[in-house]
Amino acid sequence: MDSISLIDISSLFNAPSGDRDHTDRRIAEAAADVGFFGARGWPANPNVYRGWFPRQTGFLTSKEGIDMGPDVAYGPSVVSPGAPLREPTPLPPENALPGWRASVADYYHGMV
């Protein structure tokens, strides 16, 4: 694993084209190699949500989880309230899950 690719995905939001096919191939290659990629070129989306996703039984997109940002590993200095991926992570109190925050920080560092 050399690095995680940064892929401009803007062509995926357009009609089929050679650029779109190229982007598809780059995403497939990243998935087969590293398993991850960084996406850039998103269209504007005013409906961005960060935080806890409660379970949604009965919907095709059923999910439950917590969206965690870099502050879990690097602290509040990396928080940027206007940036959806750098807003403060909603964390439970330390006394509710002792040691959980340290484990999440270790995991985050491992993923980086």
Secondary structure, DSSP 4 states (H G I P E B T S, - for coil): ----EEEE-GGGGSSS-HHHHHHHHHHHHHHHHTS-EEEE-PPP-S----SEE---TTSTT---EE---THHHH-GGG--TTSGGGSPP----TTTSTTHHHHHHHHHHHH-
